[in-house]
């Protein structure tokens, strides 16, 4: 999965001379939290977030009247509050790398540039959609969990058992189990009507299967 496959390309952008009061109206209208600032050729100049606008709103003296405050805000442009050092990615950046960057930098979006021009945006909401799709999440699906040590061939063995019983796997996710060194969670998602059958055939093959949350994992640890 690459950023170029999942980024938003129908972008709302503003110019540096846009008044911040207009920028807020645009955010509210389009229900977005980030506004790229570009020139006439879509070169990325900066980024304005809803947080930047809230801070700008709070900055003028509180003794000003509503009319005076509105007048001042109409004169302030986004160029004076936008972030000019913007972290960006390219279309060929992997989704997991983009997620890592956003997590490390504690940012809510990544502008995507190509040839020096803005071509898309990736937000935390976009990443959540990708994650849910990758996990096969839907109202008609459910999952089981197997806790296992990392060992050669275990995934092949599990999928062979499922295949031999004519059960379709919607998704597979492998993740370390917190506070348990060398123990991995193997998460298998199926259609709801296949959950019990999948759990049964795996247990018959010697696997300890979890179909729901349990507080004490001791009986299920490898």
C-alpha positions, 0 to 999 in steps of 0.5 A: 500500500502506497500513499499515492493509492490512498491520498485525497486528491480533491484538495481545498487550498488557500493562498498566503493572502487569505484572511484567517477569518476566511480560512476558518469559514473554509474549514467549517464549510468543508469540515476539514482541519488542515488547509495547505497554502499554495501559490498559483502553481500549486507549490506548497508554501505552508500549512494552516491547521484548526489549532493555528486558527484557534490560537490566532483567535485567542491572541488579540487583547480581550478588551477589544469589542466584537467589532474591533476583533472582527476588523483585526482578524479580517486584516490578518492573513494566513501567511502570518500564522501558517507553518512554513516548515512542513513535513511532506511525503511523496506518492511512493511512500508506503502507508506504514512509513507515512503512519510512522512519520505522523506518529513520531512527529505528532502531526495530523496530516501529511501533504503529498508532493511530486515535482515540487507541487502539491498533489494530495493529502493524507490525514489520520482519518485516511490512515484509519480507513486504510487500517480498517480495510486492511483488517477486513473490518465490517459489521458482518465479520468477526475475529479469533486470536491465537497466541504463539511464539514466533516460529517458522511455518506457523502461519502456513500451517494455520492457513492450510487448516483453514483452507482444508476446511473450506473457510475463507479468511478475510484478513490476517494481522500479526502483532506483538503481545504487550508485556510478553516477550517473543509472544505474537498475536495472530489475528484472523478475521472471518465472516461471522457465520464461519467464526465457530467452525474456524475456531473449532478446527484450529482447536482440534489441531492443537491451537488455543483460540480466543474468541473474546477478551479475557483478562488472564492470558496465562492458559492461552500463552504458548 
